[in-house]
């Protein structure tokens, strides 16, 4: 068992993201909630420390996380919302932060360089 030098972040969709998904997929917000489900992409982020607080980390990472979340639904960036600031991110997502990650796997971790096919 190994502790990984990363924290874990889950971005949980709020109403603006759900409404955006519904509009893109031409479905109701209730249908979008069902489609989004509870299985969320999980992001390994730099270690959480009091000096490296969540807002500071989100300021650096929110565009990349926003991009991954939007790309899951629409590849065409022209259809993405223009504002993808930290303030917009906080309106669109709630964040669960888990500062300790323990690796119980026995195989090497397979790392991809992009969001790739992170399904819901």
PyMOL commands that set and color helices and strands:
alter all, ss='L'
color gray80, all
select helices_A, chain A and resi 15-25+29-36+54-71+77-79+86-92
alter helices_A, ss='H'
color red, helices_A
select strands_A, chain A and resi 2-4+6-13+42-46+93-98+101-103
alter strands_A, ss='S'
color yellow, strands_A
deselect
rebuild
show_as cartoon
